[in-house]
Amino acid sequence: MRYVRAAAQDGNGRSAIDVITPDENIRLIFQADIENAHVDALAAVLAESMTIPDAERDELEWRRYAALEAGEQEESAGTRSTTD
């Protein structure tokens, strides 16, 4: 992988991740009910496979942990819906 990024939501409210390889550009599109924090965290995990300078890698890792923490805070605040 050369590059990974969490793309902006499309007109239908779906998040996406772009994965750029030497041969292909791949876009992963998620259902609208998937939380952005989870998509950002997945993008950060995929980005660990990129060959980039250490400073940029550190920033991506920080974003992943921040996104996961934000998702956990939303769940603990009761914003996640559950069914019985």
HELIX and SHEET records of a PDB file:
HELIX    1   1 ASN A   36  ALA A   47  1                                  12    
HELIX    2   2 ASP A   54  SER A   76  1                                  23    
SHEET    1   A 3 TYR A   3  ALA A   7  0                                        
SHEET    2   A 3 ALA A  16  ILE A  20 -1                                        
SHEET    3   A 3 ASN A  25  ILE A  29 -1                                        
END                                                                             
